[in-house]
């Protein structure tokens, strides 16, 4: 969980202190449909509430639907359905149910994720962070492609983290079979989120589907559930009493601001593939077109899905 200070193009009116609701203040999303993975906890919950308050119909896929119903009780315009991103059969089933009920999808926020978890294998032996954070969202986007293209002007927002130059895709050992490092695995999955948005935008732009990746900044959310108190104290995030370091963290509502900005801002019309932070486009942006295409081809081979062309 890292952050960086970025400069670049985009609105300077928001900045780090604004919330998702303030970004959308006065905006009317009536008639638009959004899917927000992870939309019942942390950043995703804040984004879901802001989009719904602006009039959007929001579908929240949930691995734990009962928890989603509790978190979103009283929020109007929200529907909850079952989805486990680490299970491709579950992803397929969710997409099939969605497409039976809904012809178009205007916004897809790929926000669900896990961080620094113990070594876990899912599916055919995939490392869990890469499988959940990247492959599940890759498959979901592929399967919802008919609804995204039917919208005419759709956006996909891939939630990453603060980019570090030492992040890399371990092409020679993608699944960490030669020794697991929970932080290297997390960094790989977050770089994959950036590369995914970069290549998706190249393929989707002719159909009116634009994609962005987002660094929401430093936020304390349930994403940290796999870390011990001692680890977070050693990192300088909290003190021994569990109090957050002063000035380090944003609220989930502040962290979600760039998510909804990337999903809705007219400033981004005609753009795509960019890495965003603080409601801005970061200069240059991380990632490489060749790496993005290589990851896309690898993901297609692993999931058996290559519908976006």
N, C-alpha and C positions, 0 to 999 in steps of 0.2 A: 504494500500500500504506500505509494509514493506520489509526490506531486512535484510540479515544477512551475516556474514563473515564465509565462510565454508572452511574447509580443507578436502582433500580426494584425491582419485585417479583420474588421468586424466592429461591432458596436462597443464603444467605451462607456455606454450609459449604464451598463449593468455591473460589471466588476464582481468581486468575490463575495460581497455582502448581500447581494440581491437573492431573492428566492425564486423558485419555479413559478409560484403564483404571481409574483411581481413581473416576471418576464412575460407572462400571458395576460397580465392585467389589461382589460378592455378588448382582448381578442375573443373572437367568436368561432368556436370549432364545431358548432352545431352541424350535424350531417356528416361529420368525419368519424372514421373508425380507427382506433389504435389498438395494437397488441403490445403489452408491456410485460416482458418476462421479468420475474423477480418483483412484480408490481405490488407485492403485499408486505414488503419489508424494506427498511432503510431508504436508499435513494429511489428505488422503484416505487415504493409506497408514496413518497412525496411527488414523484412525477405523475403517478396515476391520479392522485387527488387533484393536482393542478390541471391536468388535461380534462378530467371529468367536470371540474368546476367551470371550465371554459366551454362546456357543452358537448365535448366529444363522447362518443360511446367507446368505452375502454374494456377490452377483454384481457383478463389477467390469468394466464396459465399458471397453475400452481402444483407443485409436487405434493404439497400438504393443503388441499382445498379447505379443510376445516379451519386451519390457521388463517388462511386468506379471508374466509368469511368473517372471522373475528376481527381481523385488522381493518377490514373495509366496511364493517357494519355501519350503516347510515350514510355511506357515500353513494350518491345517486349516479346512475348512468354507467355502472360497473357490472360486468358479468365475470364469473369465475368458472374456469374449466380445468380439468386435470392435465398435467404435463410433467414428465420427467425428462429433462434434457439429456440425461446420461443413457437413456433408453430409446433407441431409434424407432422401435415399435410404438412407443408412447408418443413420440414426435409425429409419426405418420398418422396415428389415430386422432390426435388433436387437430392436425391440419385438415384431415378429411371431414371432421365435424365442423370446423370453421367454414370450409368451402361449401358445405351443404347449406349453411345458414346465411352466408355472406358472400356477395359477389366481388366486393372491393375492399381493399385495405389501404388506408392513407398513410399510416405511421406504424412502423415496427421498431420498438426500442428493445434491443437485446441487452438487458441489464442483469439477468440472473447470473450468479457465479459463485464459486468457492475459492478460498484463498489459503495457501500454506497448510493444506490438510495433510494428515499422515498418508503414507503411500497407500493408494487405493486403486484397484483395477475394476473397470466396468466393461460391459460389452465383450468384445473378443480380446480382452486384455489391455484395453486402452488405459493410459494414465488418466486419472479422473479429472484433473484440472483442465487438461487439454480437451478432453472429451466433453465436459460440461460447458466450459467457458467458450470454446470455439466450435467443436464439431456439432454439438447440439444446435447451436444457432445457425451454423452453415446449413444443416439439414432443414431446419424450420424455415429459413428463407427460401431455400429451393422449393419446398413443398407449398409454400404460400405465394409463390411467384405468380400464378394466374391472377390472384386477387390484387397483388401489388401493381402489376402492369395494367389491370383493368381500371385502376384508380385514375390513371392519366398523369398524375403528378404525385408520386409517393416518396416517402423518405424512410430510410433505414438508419438507425443510430446504434452503433456498436460501442458499448461502454467499456473502455479500457482503463488505463491508469496513467500516472505520470511517467512518461517515457524516460528510460535511461539508455545511454549509448552502449552499455554492455549487455543489453537484452539480445538474445539470439534464438533462432529456431535450430534445434539440435537435429539437423538433417540426418546425421549418422546414428542417432539414438533418440528418436522422437518420444518414445515411451519410457525413457529412463530405465531401461533394463540393465544398464551397467552401473547402477548406483543412483539412488533417488535423492534429490535435493528439493525440498518443498518450495523454496523461494525461486530457484531456477525454473522449476516447473510452472510456477505462477507467472513469472516474467515471460516465459515462452507463450503461455496462453494469452497474455495481455498484448504481446506483440502480434500474435495471430489475429486478435480482434482488430488491430490497426490495419494489418495487411488484407484482411477479409474485406473491410470497408473500402479500401483502396481499389481492389480488383472488382468488387461488386459494382462500384460506381462506374467503372469503365464499361462493364457489360450492360449495366442497367440504364445508363444515360439515354441511349436511343429510344428507350421505352418510357422515359419520364420518371424512372426510378433513380433517385440520387442517394448516396450513402455517405455517412460521416462517422468518424470515431471520436470519442470524447474522453478527456481526462476530467473527472469531477472534482479533483482535489482531495484533501485529507479529510476523511469523515469517519467517526466511530460508529459502526453499524454492526449488525450480527455477522457481517463478513469476517470479523475477527474471532469468531467463536472457536476456531481451532488453536488459537494462541493462548499461552498461559499468561498470568499476570506478570510473572518474572520476565518473560520475553518482552512484553510491552513496556515494562519499566526499564529494561536494559536498552531498548530502542529509543527511550526518551519520550514515548508517547503519553505515558501516565506516570504518576508518582506511586509510592508504595500504598497509599490509601485509595488508589483507583481514580484519582482526579486527573483529568486531561491536562496536558501541558498548555499553559496560557497562550492563546493566539495561534495554536497549531491547527486546530480542527475547525471545520465548518459544520453547520447543522445539515442534516439530510436535505432539508428544503433548500439550503444554499447550494449544496452539491448537485441537486437535481436541476438547477437553473440552466446549466449548459446543455443538459440532456434535452429539455423541452425547447430551448433556443435552437439547437441543431435540428429538431424535429419540425419546427414551425416557422422560423424566422424568414421573412421575405428578403432579408439581406443576403440570404444564401441561394436565392433563385438563380439558376444557371450555373451553380457551382456544385462540386461534389468530390468525394475522395479525400477530403481534408481531415486533419487532426485538429480538434477544437479544445480550448480550455478558456475559462473565464469569459464565456460568451464571445469568444474571438476565434479566428482561424490562426493557428500557430504558423509562424514563418517557416517555410521549407517543409515542415512536417516529417516525421520519421517514416521509415519504410522505403522499400525499393520496388519498382514495378516488376522487376524480374523475380524477386522473392515472393511478391504477392501472387504472381501467376503460378509460380511453382507450388506455393501453399494451396492455391485453389485446385490445381490438378491433383495434388496429393489428397486433399479433402474429398474430392469427387471419387477418387479411387477407394478411399477408406469407407465412405458411406454408400457408395453405389448410386449417388445422386449427382446429376450434371444437367439440370433442366434450364439453368440460366445461361443463355448464350447470346 
